[in-house]
Amino acid sequence: MKIAIICGRIPSTTFIENLIRGLANKDLKVLLIGKQKEKVSYKNKNIKNLGSGGRIKTFFFFQKYLILLTLFKISHLFNLYLFSKKRNKSFYYFVSKYGPLLWNAPDIIHVQWAKQIEDWIWLENFGMRVVLSLRGTHINTSPLSDHRLAKTYETYFPNVAKFHCVSNAIKQVALQYHNDSDSYIKIYSGVDLNRIKKNKIKSFSDKNNISILSVGRDHWKKGYNYSILAASLLKKEGVEFHYEIISEESEENNYLIDYLEMKDEVKFIGKLDYDDVLRKMESSDLLILPSVEEGIANVVLEAMAIGLPVISTNCGGMSEVLEDGHNGILVNPRGPEEIFNAIKKYIDLSEPEKLKIRLQAQKTIQSQHNLVDSINQFYELYKELLS
């Protein structure tokens, strides 16, 4: 099989990068389509990077695939010309963007971001099956504020061969745009357990020296204002802690930290490489996910695999991985007091109770979110579509 992964950008998110490498390791031919943002070496002969970017590379793509399609696939080139006219786009743009796919002829196009479906769904006319991944903001919140996007989903979702949902909650949202339950398959995000080290079980014998961590991009849906307010309640309670947020700084959150006089306790430390994030997890005592909306947060899965205790809001599909009091703690979204109480609740647990939660979290990841199982499910999905 030959699978085209529409990444958006190259390199992409941890989930997509894991998918790319996992499929290639199963001896599938993987084509990468997206804007090349950084240099990346995959070191696998089954991965072909067709990333675009810059005027020179775009011109090179146009020349290369115009010649190849003219010589060997002239009917494809003619249809490409007709589609460019239909979409009121330049022929130059269409050849440079879609020429690599028409020439390499993948069996399946796997679009990773729902907002891009209009750009790729029409390639089904060339015999390519389209799979669309549904996760987080693109399906949960964006179409609520963008009515044109909602209409786009209603128009094009019925033409998608199969939808990949990261949670049952995502599927329920997507059904309002295409009400065909059989079109959706749930495949949970997988964690590469070979890269995860189970950190040593820590003791909270010193309850006034707690290391708290959050990870995620700077976006309102991540709810950092609520966790910062919860941290201010910890400070009022006299609990000594430091709270690090691996994310870009924002004016709003910096103002809140300054207003609450917590510059010494709460810090944004910017983006880190994946391995550096894992090391931060291994040295922390608690992970807080204060999000207002999520699919299933990969950072929570990674923390659970490591053995880092998690306090998460009960949003999106988080209750599908976390069971309150069993393998973590769930609280209602937009509740600083609930986050504060959850932190205190965990601190006050006995050491055997804490150990039990952490071990149950690791078991959940091993049984439900193992990357090997996830890649196998995608492989079976592709085979089913081509059978």
C-alpha positions in Angstrom: 0.0 0.0 0.0 1.0 3.6 -0.6 -0.4 6.1 1.9 -0.2 9.9 1.5 -0.2 11.7 4.9 -1.4 15.3 4.6 0.5 16.7 7.5 -0.2 20.5 7.3 3.4 21.1 8.3 6.6 18.9 8.3 7.6 17.9 10.9 4.2 17.6 12.5 2.7 16.8 15.9 3.9 13.8 17.9 0.8 11.8 17.0 1.3 12.3 13.3 5.1 11.7 13.4 4.5 8.5 15.3 1.9 7.5 12.6 4.4 8.2 9.8 7.2 6.2 11.3 4.9 3.4 12.5 3.4 2.8 9.0 6.8 2.9 7.4 8.1 0.3 9.8 5.2 -1.9 8.6 6.6 -1.7 5.1 4.0 0.7 3.8 5.1 3.4 1.3 4.4 6.8 3.1 4.3 10.1 1.2 4.5 13.3 3.2 2.5 16.3 1.9 2.8 19.6 3.7 4.8 22.7 4.2 8.4 22.0 5.1 9.0 24.1 8.3 12.2 22.4 9.6 14.8 20.0 8.3 13.9 16.4 9.3 15.6 13.1 8.5 13.3 10.0 8.7 16.1 7.5 7.8 13.6 5.1 6.4 13.4 4.2 2.7 9.6 3.8 2.9 9.1 7.5 3.7 9.2 10.0 0.8 9.1 13.6 1.9 7.2 15.7 -0.7 7.1 18.8 1.5 6.7 22.1 -0.2 7.8 25.6 0.8 9.3 28.7 -0.7 9.0 30.1 -4.2 12.0 28.2 -5.6 10.8 24.8 -4.5 7.3 25.6 -5.7 8.6 26.5 -9.1 10.7 23.4 -9.1 7.6 21.3 -8.3 5.6 22.9 -11.0 8.3 22.3 -13.7 9.0 18.7 -12.6 5.4 17.5 -12.3 4.2 19.4 -15.4 6.8 17.5 -17.5 6.2 14.2 -15.9 2.4 14.4 -16.1 2.6 15.7 -19.7 4.8 12.8 -20.8 3.1 9.9 -18.9 -0.3 11.0 -17.4 -1.7 13.6 -19.8 -5.3 12.7 -18.9 -4.6 13.5 -15.2 -3.0 16.8 -16.2 -6.1 17.7 -18.3 -8.4 16.9 -15.4 -6.2 18.9 -13.1 -6.6 21.8 -15.4 -10.4 21.5 -15.4 -10.5 21.3 -11.6 -8.3 24.4 -11.3 -10.8 26.3 -13.5 -13.7 25.0 -11.4 -12.0 26.2 -8.2 -10.9 29.5 -9.7 -7.3 28.7 -8.8 -4.2 29.1 -11.0 -3.0 26.1 -13.0 0.5 26.8 -11.6 -0.8 26.5 -8.1 -2.7 23.3 -8.8 0.3 21.6 -10.5 2.8 22.5 -7.8 0.4 21.5 -5.0 -1.3 18.3 -6.4 1.2 17.2 -9.0 3.2 15.2 -6.5 0.1 13.2 -5.5 -1.1 12.6 -9.1 2.4 11.4 -10.1 3.1 9.2 -7.1 -0.6 7.9 -7.1 -1.2 6.9 -3.5 -3.9 4.3 -2.7 -5.1 6.4 0.3 -4.9 10.0 1.2 -5.0 10.5 5.0 -5.9 14.1 5.8 -4.9 15.0 9.3 -6.7 18.2 9.8 -10.5 18.5 9.2 -10.3 22.2 8.1 -8.3 21.1 5.0 -10.9 18.6 3.7 -12.1 20.8 0.9 -8.6 21.0 -0.5 -8.1 17.2 -0.8 -11.5 15.5 -1.1 -11.8 16.1 -4.8 -8.8 13.8 -5.5 -11.2 10.9 -5.0 -12.0 11.5 -8.6 -8.5 10.0 -9.4 -9.3 6.8 -7.6 -7.7 7.7 -4.2 -9.6 6.9 -1.0 -9.8 9.7 1.5 -9.5 9.1 5.2 -10.0 12.1 7.6 -8.7 12.3 11.2 -11.0 14.2 13.6 -9.4 15.6 16.8 -9.8 18.6 19.1 -10.4 22.1 18.0 -11.1 21.5 14.2 -14.3 19.6 15.0 -15.2 20.7 18.5 -15.0 24.5 18.4 -14.0 25.9 15.1 -17.2 25.2 13.2 -19.3 26.8 16.0 -17.8 30.2 15.3 -17.2 29.7 11.5 -20.5 28.9 9.8 -18.8 28.6 6.5 -16.6 25.8 7.9 -19.7 24.0 9.3 -21.3 24.2 5.8 -18.0 22.8 4.3 -18.2 19.8 6.6 -21.8 19.2 5.8 -20.9 19.3 2.1 -17.8 17.2 2.0 -18.0 14.8 4.9 -20.4 12.4 3.0 -17.6 11.9 0.4 -15.0 10.8 2.9 -14.3 7.1 2.8 -13.6 6.7 6.5 -13.2 9.0 9.6 -10.7 8.4 12.3 -11.9 9.6 15.6 -9.5 10.0 18.6 -12.4 9.5 21.0 -16.1 8.5 21.2 -16.9 12.1 22.2 -15.4 13.4 18.9 -17.6 10.9 17.0 -20.7 12.2 18.6 -19.8 15.8 17.6 -19.0 14.7 14.0 -22.3 12.9 13.5 -24.1 16.2 13.2 -22.2 16.9 10.0 -22.5 13.4 8.5 -24.9 11.1 10.3 -23.5 7.7 9.2 -22.2 5.8 12.3 -20.5 3.2 10.1 -18.2 5.8 8.5 -16.4 6.4 11.8 -13.8 4.4 13.5 -12.2 5.1 16.9 -8.5 4.7 17.2 -7.0 6.0 20.4 -3.7 7.9 20.2 -0.8 5.6 21.0 2.2 6.2 23.2 5.6 5.0 22.2 6.4 3.0 25.3 9.9 2.4 24.1 10.7 6.1 24.6 8.9 6.4 28.0 10.8 5.7 31.1 8.8 4.9 34.2 10.1 7.4 36.8 10.8 6.4 40.3 7.8 6.5 42.6 8.1 9.8 44.6 7.0 10.4 48.1 5.0 13.5 49.1 6.4 13.4 52.6 7.3 17.0 52.2 3.9 18.4 51.3 5.1 22.0 51.1 7.5 21.5 48.2 5.4 20.4 45.2 6.4 20.5 41.5 3.4 21.1 39.2 3.5 20.9 35.4 1.2 21.7 32.5 2.0 21.3 28.8 0.2 22.6 25.7 0.1 25.5 23.2 -1.0 28.9 24.2 -4.7 28.9 23.4 -7.8 29.9 25.4 -9.1 26.3 25.3 -6.2 25.1 27.3 -7.6 26.9 30.4 -4.4 28.1 31.9 -6.1 31.0 33.5 -8.1 28.5 35.7 -5.0 26.6 36.8 -3.2 29.9 37.6 -6.1 30.9 39.7 -6.0 27.5 41.4 -2.3 28.1 42.1 -3.1 31.4 43.8 -5.4 29.4 46.2 -2.5 27.1 46.9 -0.4 30.1 47.8 -3.1 31.5 50.1 -3.3 28.1 51.8 0.5 28.3 52.5 1.5 25.4 50.3 4.9 25.9 48.8 5.1 24.9 45.2 6.4 25.8 41.8 4.2 25.6 38.7 5.8 25.4 35.3 3.8 25.7 32.0 5.5 24.4 28.9 3.9 26.8 26.5 4.4 30.2 24.8 3.7 33.2 27.0 0.6 35.3 26.5 -0.1 38.8 27.6 -3.3 37.8 29.3 -1.7 35.1 31.4 1.3 37.2 32.3 -1.0 39.9 33.5 -2.9 37.4 35.6 0.3 36.1 37.1 1.5 39.6 37.9 -1.9 40.7 39.3 -1.9 37.6 41.7 1.7 38.3 42.6 2.9 34.9 41.7 5.9 35.5 39.4 8.1 33.4 41.8 5.6 30.5 41.8 4.3 30.3 38.2 6.4 30.4 35.0 5.9 29.9 31.3 9.0 28.2 30.0 8.3 28.1 26.2 8.4 25.1 23.9 10.6 22.2 24.5 11.7 19.2 22.4 9.7 16.0 23.0 12.5 14.3 25.0 12.9 17.4 27.2 9.2 17.4 27.9 9.5 13.8 29.1 12.4 14.7 31.3 10.3 17.5 32.9 7.5 15.0 33.5 9.9 12.6 35.2 11.0 15.3 37.6 7.5 16.7 38.4 5.0 15.7 41.1 1.7 16.5 39.3 0.4 17.2 35.8 -2.5 19.5 35.5 -4.7 19.6 32.4 -7.0 22.6 32.9 -8.5 22.5 29.4 -11.9 23.7 28.4 -11.9 21.5 25.4 -9.9 18.5 24.2 -10.0 15.4 22.1 -7.8 13.2 24.2 -4.7 15.1 25.3 -1.5 13.2 24.3 0.4 14.9 27.2 -1.9 13.2 29.6 -1.3 9.8 28.0 2.5 10.3 28.2 2.3 11.5 31.8 0.3 8.4 32.7 2.8 6.1 30.9 5.6 7.7 32.9 3.8 7.4 36.2 3.2 11.1 36.7 -0.1 11.7 38.5 -2.7 13.6 36.4 -5.5 16.0 37.4 -7.6 16.8 34.4 -10.8 18.6 33.5 -13.6 16.3 32.4 -13.8 17.7 28.8 -14.0 16.0 25.4 -12.8 12.4 25.6 -10.7 12.7 28.8 -13.2 10.5 30.7 -12.5 7.7 28.2 -8.9 7.5 29.5 -9.2 8.8 33.1 -11.4 7.3 35.8 -11.7 9.6 38.8 -9.9 8.2 41.8 -8.8 5.1 39.9 -6.0 6.2 37.6 -6.2 10.0 38.0 -8.5 12.8 39.2 -11.2 14.4 37.1 -12.7 17.9 37.8 -15.2 20.0 36.0 -13.9 22.6 33.5 -13.6 26.3 34.3 -13.3 25.5 38.1 -10.2 26.9 39.8 -11.6 25.8 43.2 -12.0 22.3 41.9 -8.5 22.1 40.6 -7.2 23.5 44.0 -9.3 20.9 45.9 -8.1 18.1 43.7 -4.4 19.0 44.3 -5.0 19.1 48.0 -7.0 15.8 47.8 -4.1 14.1 46.1 -1.5 15.5 48.5 -3.5 14.1 51.4 -3.7 10.6 50.0 -1.6 7.9 51.7 1.5 6.7 49.9 -0.2 3.3 49.0 -3.2 5.1 47.6 -0.9 7.3 45.4 1.1 4.4 44.2 -2.1 2.5 43.3 -3.4 5.4 41.1 0.0 5.7 39.3 0.2 2.0 38.6 -3.4 1.9 37.3 -2.5 4.8 35.0 0.4 2.9 33.6 -1.8 -0.2 33.1 -4.4 1.9 31.2 -1.8 3.2 28.7 -0.3 -0.3 28.2 -3.7 -1.8 27.5 -5.5 1.0 25.7 -3.0 3.5 24.3 0.0 1.4 23.1 1.4 2.9 19.9 2.0 -0.6 18.4 -1.7 -1.4 18.7 -2.6 2.0 17.3 -0.5 1.6 14.2 -1.9 -1.9 13.6 -5.4 -0.5 13.7 -4.6 2.1 11.1 -3.0 -0.6 9.0 -6.2 -2.8 9.2 -8.3 0.3 8.4 -6.3 1.0 5.2 -6.5 -2.7 4.1 -10.3 -2.8 4.7 -10.7 0.3 2.5 -8.7 -1.3 -0.4 -10.2 -4.7 -0.2 
